[in-house]
């Protein structure tokens, strides 16, 4: 329970209030509003925000030394109780410091034993990646496209008879093409074409059947629509054919875990979205037990992107997606949505697809997929406002309009910039 609020009997001579600020750009703007010297603003702004950085598997001897060095620069850290009596060999650690304090800490770690130099390098890399703002280009197989300048909207085109949201409505090529054109007219920045349903419990289709559905729509879209095209597939042979036919991005719900898929992406120079999912669409809801869902999803995606890099896929080709609803309970999906921007620490743009998914019923109560419009827009706005670069949605027009309001508010509050 919060402490009681004191009565407002005394006069408000100084109009004391807590400022609602998000990031160093907004802190700097508030300091400037006092009439402070610009040089002073530059020095003070980094003191205004503490960043919590989590580390896993920190060795027994490194954790207390890391805490000691953080305390010396004005920060702090937390680790397992067992470090004190040596009852655990390693620990998770959460660091707490401002960016200015981290900058003083990192050179000190470079002179310490117990792998603290490598730990410091990883902390710096994660911080700089997380704090990065502004536009960057994703290199697709045929086209480059920007992310980061504003929230980008990926419109969904399902070419399936059994999609959870609109199964069968756009199965025929003419209907799918009309839908794709409508989404672009509503403001979609990318299109995601899928010819196999990946909803929980979906019946798999063969790559041949998937391609028979996908090919006519893909070829029509590529010939008539200018925005980049993504294909939602987990089959390497379908991805290869789609890229050769003009697709720019592979949206792989199996997260590039298949070496054949990594070879296709690397050899053809496509972009790829690395999605977290346990098992397959048939089995993914069979095991929802996670010791820590955020930690497992983060580490799994980190491992997949490391494999992708080792197989020759460039960093500017990758995006990452926590896989909301794919092998997660409603509560786990809500947690991942709320913390999706943590994935920015890996250095890749983040994609979130929450649109019309059943976990939204936790807030709305039972209703069908089409009755989740407002919740879907709210989820997209929440994700984008926290730094997610791409939202994957069914309802493009309402989402684009809602994000325009978010963008206007953020620009009024202070243009985002890199904190690092």
C-alpha positions in Angstrom: 0.0 0.0 0.0 1.3 3.5 -0.9 2.1 6.0 1.8 -0.8 8.3 2.4 -0.9 11.5 0.5 -0.4 14.6 2.7 -3.3 17.0 2.8 -3.1 19.9 0.5 -3.7 22.5 3.2 -0.4 24.5 2.7 -0.3 26.9 -0.2 1.4 25.7 -3.4 3.9 28.6 -3.6 6.3 26.7 -5.9 3.9 24.5 -7.9 6.0 21.4 -7.1 5.2 18.6 -9.4 6.7 15.4 -10.6 7.6 15.6 -14.3 6.5 12.9 -16.7 9.6 12.4 -18.8 10.6 9.4 -20.9 14.3 9.3 -21.9 17.1 11.7 -21.9 15.8 13.9 -24.7 12.7 14.8 -22.6 14.8 15.3 -19.5 17.1 17.7 -21.5 14.1 19.6 -22.8 12.8 20.1 -19.2 16.2 21.3 -18.1 16.3 23.8 -21.0 12.9 25.2 -19.9 14.5 26.5 -16.7 16.8 28.7 -18.8 19.9 26.7 -17.8 23.1 27.0 -19.8 23.3 24.5 -22.7 26.6 23.1 -21.5 25.0 22.5 -18.1 22.1 20.7 -19.6 24.4 18.4 -21.5 26.2 17.6 -18.3 23.1 17.2 -16.1 20.7 15.3 -18.4 22.5 11.9 -18.2 22.1 12.0 -14.4 18.3 12.0 -14.8 17.7 8.4 -15.6 18.8 5.1 -14.1 19.1 2.0 -16.4 18.6 -1.4 -15.0 20.8 -4.0 -16.9 20.4 -7.7 -16.2 23.2 -10.2 -16.6 23.0 -14.0 -16.3 25.6 -16.5 -15.2 28.0 -14.0 -13.6 30.7 -16.0 -11.8 30.8 -16.2 -8.0 33.9 -14.1 -7.7 32.9 -11.5 -10.2 29.5 -10.5 -8.8 30.8 -8.9 -5.5 33.6 -7.1 -7.3 31.1 -5.8 -9.9 28.9 -4.5 -7.0 31.9 -2.8 -5.4 32.9 -1.0 -8.6 29.4 0.1 -9.2 29.1 1.5 -5.7 32.3 3.4 -6.2 30.8 5.3 -9.2 27.4 5.9 -7.4 25.5 3.0 -8.8 24.5 -0.4 -7.3 23.7 -4.0 -8.2 21.8 -6.9 -6.8 22.8 -10.6 -6.9 21.8 -13.9 -5.3 22.1 -14.3 -1.5 24.2 -17.4 -2.1 27.1 -15.3 -3.3 27.9 -14.3 0.3 28.4 -17.8 1.6 29.6 -19.3 -1.7 26.6 -21.7 -1.9 26.0 -20.9 -5.6 28.6 -21.0 -8.5 27.1 -18.1 -10.4 24.2 -15.6 -10.3 22.0 -13.3 -12.2 22.9 -9.7 -11.6 20.9 -6.5 -12.1 23.0 -3.3 -12.4 21.5 0.1 -11.5 23.3 3.2 -12.8 22.9 6.3 -14.9 24.5 6.4 -18.4 27.2 8.7 -16.9 27.9 6.2 -14.1 28.2 3.4 -16.6 30.7 5.4 -18.6 32.8 5.7 -15.5 32.4 2.1 -14.6 33.3 0.4 -17.9 37.0 1.5 -18.1 37.4 0.3 -14.5 36.1 -3.2 -15.4 38.6 -3.5 -18.2 41.3 -3.6 -15.5 39.7 -6.3 -13.3 40.0 -10.1 -13.2 37.2 -12.8 -13.4 36.1 -11.9 -16.9 34.8 -8.5 -15.8 36.3 -6.9 -18.9 34.2 -9.1 -21.2 31.2 -8.4 -18.9 31.7 -4.7 -19.3 32.0 -5.0 -23.0 28.6 -6.8 -23.2 27.0 -4.3 -20.9 28.2 -1.4 -23.1 27.0 -3.2 -26.2 23.5 -3.8 -24.8 23.2 -0.2 -23.5 24.2 1.4 -26.7 21.9 -0.9 -28.7 19.0 -0.3 -26.4 19.5 3.5 -26.4 19.9 3.8 -30.1 17.3 6.0 -31.8 16.7 7.3 -35.3 16.3 5.7 -38.7 18.3 2.8 -40.0 17.9 0.6 -43.1 17.0 -3.0 -43.2 18.5 -4.7 -46.3 15.9 -6.9 -48.0 16.5 -9.3 -50.9 15.3 -6.7 -53.4 14.6 -3.5 -51.5 15.9 -1.6 -48.5 13.5 -0.1 -46.1 13.8 2.2 -43.1 12.8 1.5 -39.5 13.3 3.6 -36.4 12.3 6.9 -37.8 8.7 6.2 -36.8 6.7 3.1 -35.9 6.3 1.0 -39.0 3.1 -1.0 -39.7 3.2 -4.4 -41.3 -0.1 -5.4 -42.7 -1.2 -9.1 -42.6 -2.5 -10.9 -45.7 -3.6 -14.5 -44.8 -3.9 -16.8 -47.8 -5.2 -19.7 -45.7 -8.6 -21.4 -45.1 -8.0 -21.7 -41.3 -6.4 -18.5 -39.9 -7.7 -17.7 -36.5 -8.6 -14.1 -37.5 -10.1 -14.2 -41.0 -9.8 -17.8 -42.2 -10.7 -18.2 -45.8 -11.8 -14.7 -46.6 -8.6 -13.9 -48.6 -7.8 -17.4 -49.8 -8.5 -16.7 -53.4 -5.8 -14.7 -55.3 -8.1 -11.9 -56.4 -9.5 -11.4 -52.8 -5.9 -11.5 -51.4 -4.7 -9.0 -53.9 -7.6 -6.6 -53.2 -6.9 -6.9 -49.5 -3.2 -6.2 -50.0 -4.0 -3.1 -52.0 -6.4 -1.9 -49.4 -3.9 -2.3 -46.6 -1.3 -0.3 -48.5 -3.9 2.4 -49.2 -4.6 2.5 -45.4 -0.9 3.2 -44.8 0.9 -0.2 -44.4 4.7 0.2 -44.7 5.2 -3.6 -45.4 3.0 -6.5 -46.2 3.3 -10.0 -44.6 1.9 -12.8 -46.8 1.2 -16.1 -45.1 -0.1 -19.3 -46.8 0.1 -21.7 -43.8 -1.7 -20.9 -40.6 0.5 -20.8 -37.5 -2.2 -20.4 -34.9 -1.9 -22.8 -31.9 -2.9 -26.3 -32.9 -3.0 -25.5 -36.7 -2.8 -28.4 -39.1 0.5 -28.2 -41.0 0.5 -28.1 -44.8 3.3 -29.3 -47.1 5.7 -26.8 -48.6 4.2 -27.7 -52.0 0.7 -26.9 -50.9 1.9 -23.7 -49.2 3.6 -22.5 -52.3 0.6 -23.3 -54.5 -1.4 -20.9 -52.3 1.3 -18.3 -52.0 2.8 -18.0 -55.5 -0.1 -16.4 -57.5 -0.7 -13.8 -54.8 3.0 -13.0 -54.3 3.7 -12.6 -58.0 0.7 -10.3 -58.3 1.6 -8.2 -55.3 5.3 -7.8 -56.3 4.2 -6.6 -59.7 1.7 -4.0 -58.5 2.7 -2.9 -55.0 5.7 -0.8 -54.1 6.1 -1.6 -50.4 8.5 -4.4 -49.2 7.0 -7.9 -49.1 7.5 -10.4 -46.3 6.5 -14.0 -46.4 5.4 -15.8 -43.3 6.9 -19.2 -43.7 8.9 -21.8 -41.7 9.9 -23.9 -44.8 13.2 -23.1 -46.4 12.1 -24.3 -49.8 9.1 -21.9 -49.8 11.3 -19.1 -48.6 13.7 -19.7 -51.4 11.0 -19.7 -54.1 9.4 -16.6 -52.5 12.6 -14.6 -52.5 13.3 -15.5 -56.1 9.8 -14.3 -57.0 10.4 -10.9 -55.3 9.9 -11.2 -51.6 12.2 -9.1 -49.5 11.8 -10.6 -46.0 11.3 -14.0 -44.4 9.1 -14.0 -41.3 10.1 -17.3 -39.7 8.0 -18.4 -36.7 10.6 -21.0 -36.0 13.3 -18.4 -35.5 15.8 -19.5 -38.1 16.5 -22.6 -36.1 16.7 -24.7 -39.3 20.2 -24.4 -40.8 18.6 -24.7 -44.3 16.5 -21.6 -43.6 19.6 -19.7 -42.5 21.4 -20.8 -45.7 18.5 -19.5 -47.9 18.5 -16.1 -46.1 22.2 -15.8 -46.3 22.7 -16.9 -49.9 19.8 -14.8 -51.2 20.5 -11.7 -49.1 17.0 -11.5 -47.6 16.0 -9.9 -44.4 14.6 -12.2 -41.7 12.4 -11.9 -38.6 13.6 -14.2 -35.9 10.4 -15.2 -33.9 10.5 -17.1 -30.6 8.3 -20.2 -30.6 8.7 -23.5 -28.7 8.1 -26.6 -30.9 5.7 -26.2 -33.8 2.3 -24.6 -34.2 0.8 -28.1 -33.5 2.7 -28.5 -30.2 3.6 -25.0 -29.0 0.8 -24.8 -26.4 1.6 -28.2 -24.8 4.4 -26.8 -22.6 3.9 -23.3 -21.1 6.2 -23.8 -18.1 8.9 -21.1 -18.0 11.2 -20.4 -15.0 11.4 -16.8 -16.4 9.6 -16.2 -19.7 11.3 -12.9 -20.5 14.8 -14.4 -19.7 14.2 -17.5 -21.8 12.8 -15.7 -24.8 15.7 -13.2 -24.7 18.4 -15.8 -24.4 16.8 -18.0 -27.1 16.6 -15.2 -29.6 20.1 -14.1 -28.7 21.3 -17.7 -29.5 19.4 -17.8 -32.8 20.8 -14.4 -34.0 24.3 -15.5 -33.0 23.8 -18.6 -35.2 22.5 -16.4 -38.0 25.6 -14.1 -37.8 27.9 -17.2 -37.8 26.2 -18.4 -40.9 26.8 -15.1 -42.8 23.6 -13.2 -42.2 24.4 -9.5 -41.7 23.1 -7.6 -38.8 21.2 -5.2 -41.1 19.2 -8.1 -42.4 17.7 -9.2 -39.0 14.7 -8.2 -36.9 13.5 -10.0 -33.8 10.1 -10.9 -32.4 9.2 -12.3 -29.0 6.5 -14.4 -30.5 3.5 -13.2 -28.4 0.9 -16.0 -28.2 3.3 -18.6 -29.6 3.7 -21.1 -26.8 2.8 -18.6 -24.1 -0.1 -18.2 -21.7 -2.2 -15.1 -21.7 -0.3 -13.8 -18.7 3.1 -14.6 -20.3 2.0 -12.8 -23.5 1.0 -9.7 -21.5 4.4 -9.7 -19.8 6.2 -10.0 -23.1 4.2 -7.2 -24.6 5.0 -4.9 -21.7 8.7 -5.7 -21.9 9.2 -6.3 -25.7 11.5 -3.3 -26.1 14.1 -5.1 -23.9 14.9 -7.0 -27.1 16.4 -3.8 -28.4 19.4 -4.6 -26.3 20.4 -7.2 -28.9 20.9 -4.5 -31.5 18.1 -5.5 -33.9 14.8 -3.8 -34.6 11.9 -5.3 -32.7 8.7 -6.6 -34.3 5.6 -7.3 -32.2 2.5 -9.1 -33.5 -0.3 -8.9 -30.9 -3.1 -8.2 -33.3 -6.4 -10.0 -32.6 -4.7 -12.7 -30.5 -6.6 -14.6 -27.8 -4.5 -13.3 -24.9 -6.2 -9.9 -25.4 -9.3 -11.6 -24.0 -7.6 -11.4 -20.6 -8.4 -7.7 -20.6 -11.6 -7.8 -22.8 -13.4 -10.9 -21.7 -14.3 -13.6 -24.2 -15.0 -12.4 -27.7 -14.0 -13.5 -31.2 -11.0 -12.2 -33.1 -12.8 -9.5 -34.9 -14.1 -8.1 -31.6 -10.6 -7.3 -30.4 -10.0 -4.3 -32.6 -9.6 -1.7 -29.8 -7.4 -4.1 -27.8 -5.2 -4.8 -30.8 -4.7 -1.0 -31.5 -4.0 -0.5 -27.8 -1.3 -3.2 -27.9 0.3 -1.7 -31.0 0.4 1.7 -29.5 1.8 0.4 -26.2 4.5 -1.5 -28.1 5.4 1.4 -30.3 5.5 3.9 -27.5 8.1 1.8 -25.7 10.4 1.6 -28.6 9.2 -1.3 -30.8 10.0 -0.5 -34.4 7.5 -2.6 -36.3 4.0 -3.7 -35.3 2.3 -6.5 -37.3 -1.4 -6.0 -37.5 -4.6 -7.0 -39.3 -6.3 -3.6 -38.9 -3.9 -1.2 -40.6 -6.0 2.0 -40.9 -7.0 2.3 -37.2 -3.5 1.4 -36.1 -1.9 4.0 -38.4 -4.2 6.7 -37.2 -3.5 5.8 -33.5 0.2 5.8 -34.0 0.0 9.2 -35.7 -1.3 10.6 -32.4 1.5 8.9 -30.4 4.0 10.3 -32.8 2.6 13.8 -32.5 2.7 13.7 -28.7 6.2 12.4 -28.6 7.4 15.1 -31.0 5.8 17.7 -28.8 7.4 16.3 -25.7 10.8 16.3 -27.3 12.2 14.6 -30.4 13.8 11.2 -29.5 17.5 11.0 -29.8 20.3 8.6 -28.8 21.1 8.7 -25.1 24.5 7.2 -25.8 
